[in-house]
Structures are given as structure tokens and as C-alpha cells.
Amino acid sequence: MKTYKVTYTGNASRFKNLNEEVNATSERAAVAAVYAELMDSNYFPQEDRSIKDCDGHIIASPTDDSIEYDGGYFVAE
């Protein structure tokens, strides 16, 4: 496991100062853990490893390390 810093790069003012440290096995796992905690009702992982929002839109493809939200992304470094 490695420690990652998850931040948000988009327009949602409630996440502008997001700076969460999380232990995870990959950047994707770190982003998913933080996003699932913050946006539980908008996080639906699929069997093919993609992630959909509550409207059924894909917000992360199976190979993405980030999750799209409101004109930006949750990313880990």
C-alpha cells in the first residue's frame, strides 16, 4: 500500500480545497475510496470496472485513474 493525496480539479465549490490523504493500492483505488465516501449516492461501480453516476453516465472508464465530476476530476498523486 501507498499513501496518495486526492484532490479535485473542477467547478464544484464544495470540493475546491479537497486534500485527502488515503492509503491504497493504486491511484484509482485512492480516488474511488474518497469519491465513494463523499458521493456515496452518486457512485456505482460496474462489473467491467467502470463507474457510473446516479443517472447512468460513465464517470470513470475501466482504465481511468480519475473520476469525472462537474467539469473536473478527482485525481490522486
C-alpha positions, 0 to 999 in steps of 0.5 A: 500500500501507498499513501496518495493525496486526492484532490479535485480539479473542477467547478464544484465549490464544495470540493475546491480545497479537497486534500485527502490523504488515503492509503491504497493500492493504486491511484484509482483505488485512492480516488474511488475510496474518497469519491465513494465516501463523499458521493456515496449516492452518486457512485456505482461501480460496474462489473467491467470496472467502470463507474457510473453516476446516479443517472447512468453516465460513465464517470470513470472508464475501466482504465481511468485513474480519475473520476469525472465530476462537474467539469473536473476530476478527482485525481490522486498523486 
